C-alpha cells in the first residue's frame, strides 16, 4: 500500500508588530519564503539571523533598516535571496540600510531588484562575502559615512554606480570582486575616500569609468 502524504508549503508574512524586531530573532528555512509588507526595523542591540536558503520577497517599496545587526550567512548551495515579489505592482523594493553600531555580516546572499542594494551609514567595517548585488534601480552599494569589507562579491548591472562612496568611506576594502556593467561608474569616490583598497578585482564594462575619484578631497584609492 502506498500512502501519499500532502506537502505543506510554509510562508510567513511580516507585518504589524512582527516588522519591529526588538530582540534577537531568527528567520528559519522551514518558514521560507518571507513576504515583507512593510518596513522592517531591527532595533539597537538586536540581531536578525537568517538561515541558509531563506528567500525574502518584498511586496512593494519596503526596506530593512538595520539599527542593530543582521547576520545573514547563506552557502554556495543555499544562498539567501532578497528580491521583489511582483514587478507589476512595484518597480523595486527599497534597500538594506545599515546604521547599527554592531558589525553586520552577510555571506552568500543575492540582492536584486532593489532601489539601492546596500546603504551603509556606519563605520564599523561590516563584512560582505560572496554577495551578489544586481539589477538595482540606482546604486548597487552606497557608503555614506560608512565603510565595509567586500570579498568575492559581484556588483553588476545596476542602474547607476556599482559602489557609490559618498563621503568618509575610508578604510573600505574590496578584494577578489567583480564590478561590471553598471549604468555609470564601477566605483564613484567623492569625499575623503582615503585608503580605499581594490585588490585583485575585475572592474569592467561600466558605462562611464571603472573608478572615478574626486581628488580634491583626500581620496587616494589603492588599486592592485
Beta strands, then each sheet from edge to edge (+ up, - down):
strand 1: 12-14
strand 2: 20-21
strand 3: 25-27
strand 4: 34-36
strand 5: 40-42
strand 6: 47-50
strand 7: 55-58
strand 8: 64-66
strand 9: 69-73
strand 10: 80-84
strand 11: 96-98
strand 12: 105-112
strand 13: 118-120
strand 14: 123-134
strand 15: 141-144
strand 16: 147-151
strand 17: 154-156
strand 18: 163-167
strand 19: 173-175
strand 20: 178-180
strand 21: 187-191
strand 22: 197-199
strand 23: 202-204
strand 24: 211-213
strand 25: 222-223
sheet 1: 1+ 4+ 7+ 10+ 12+ 9+ 6+ 3+
sheet 2: 1+ 4+ 7+ 10+ 12+ 14+ 16+ 19+ 22+ 25+
sheet 3: 1+ 4+ 7+ 10+ 12+ 14+ 17+ 20+ 23+
sheet 4: 2+ 5+ 8+ 11+ 13+ 15+ 18+ 21+ 24+
end
